[in-house]
Amino acid sequence: MTLRDFKKDVEYFVGEFVDDCTLFLNVNPDKDTVKIAEVLDDAVDLYNDMKDRANAKVEKAARKSWFAGLRKEMFERVDALYERLSEIVAGKNEE
């Protein structure tokens, strides 16, 4: 995996999550927008963190494993964001 491929993956998967949140807000204007905004903030933080870490200087021999680890972490964190969004959609964390 190359730096370019990883950055494209980050943009795609985090971008899709942001699109899903926006769609949810447009379809459900009565839901708690504050909670969705918090999840969106975390998605932006994930995007920035992954981009910054991808630009770190890594020895050429270790790049493949470095990007594999980053990619795995990105998917885990995106999954966690989707779980939080699902809880909001289901209304499980309403106060």
ZIHUHU-V787560 format. One record per residue. N is the residue number from 1. RES is the residue in one letter. PSI is psi in radians with two decimals (none if undefined). OMEGA is omega in degrees with one decimal (* if undefined). Layout:
n = [N:N]
res = [RES:RES]
psi = [PSI:PSI]
omega = [OMEGA:OMEGA]
This chain:
n = [1:2:3:4:5:6:7:8:9:10:11:12:13:14:15:16:17:18:19:20:21:22:23:24:25:26:27:28:29:30:31:32:33:34:35:36:37:38:39:40:41:42:43:44:45:46:47:48:49:50:51:52:53:54:55:56:57:58:59:60:61:62:63:64:65:66:67:68:69:70:71:72:73:74:75:76:77:78:79:80:81:82:83:84:85:86:87:88:89:90:91:92:93:94:95]
res = [M:T:L:R:D:F:K:K:D:V:E:Y:F:V:G:E:F:V:D:D:C:T:L:F:L:N:V:N:P:D:K:D:T:V:K:I:A:E:V:L:D:D:A:V:D:L:Y:N:D:M:K:D:R:A:N:A:K:V:E:K:A:A:R:K:S:W:F:A:G:L:R:K:E:M:F:E:R:V:D:A:L:Y:E:R:L:S:E:I:V:A:G:K:N:E:E]
psi = [2.46:2.94:-0.76:-0.78:-0.75:-0.77:-0.66:-0.71:-0.76:-0.84:-0.74:-0.95:-0.72:-0.66:-0.71:-0.67:-0.78:-0.72:-0.72:-0.71:-0.75:-0.74:-0.77:-0.77:-0.65:-0.61:-0.53:1.24:-0.26:-0.19:2.91:1.81:-0.39:-0.76:-0.69:-0.70:-0.66:-0.73:-0.70:-0.69:-0.71:-0.61:-0.70:-0.70:-0.71:-0.80:-0.89:-0.73:-0.80:-0.70:-0.76:-0.79:-0.54:-0.52:-0.02:2.56:2.11:2.45:2.44:-0.68:-0.45:0.00:-0.75:-0.83:-0.56:-0.87:-0.58:-0.74:-0.74:-0.73:-0.75:-0.80:-0.72:-0.79:-0.68:-0.74:-0.62:-0.72:-0.73:-0.67:-0.72:-0.62:-0.73:-0.73:-0.72:-0.69:-0.68:-0.76:-0.75:-0.24:0.38:-0.43:0.46:2.55:none]
omega = [-179.8:177.5:-179.1:179.1:-179.4:179.7:177.1:177.7:179.1:-179.9:-177.6:-172.6:177.3:177.0:177.2:178.0:178.9:177.0:178.6:177.4:179.8:177.6:178.2:-179.9:179.8:-178.9:-176.2:-178.1:-179.3:179.5:-177.0:-178.0:179.8:179.9:177.6:178.6:177.5:179.2:177.4:176.4:177.8:177.2:177.6:176.5:177.2:179.4:-178.8:-179.9:-179.1:178.6:179.5:-178.5:178.3:-179.0:179.3:178.5:179.7:178.7:-175.0:-178.6:-176.5:-175.5:-175.7:-179.9:177.7:-179.3:177.0:177.6:177.7:-178.9:178.4:179.2:179.3:-179.3:178.0:-178.5:176.0:176.2:178.7:177.1:177.7:176.7:177.4:178.2:179.2:178.0:178.1:179.4:-179.4:179.4:-177.1:-175.2:177.9:-176.5:*]
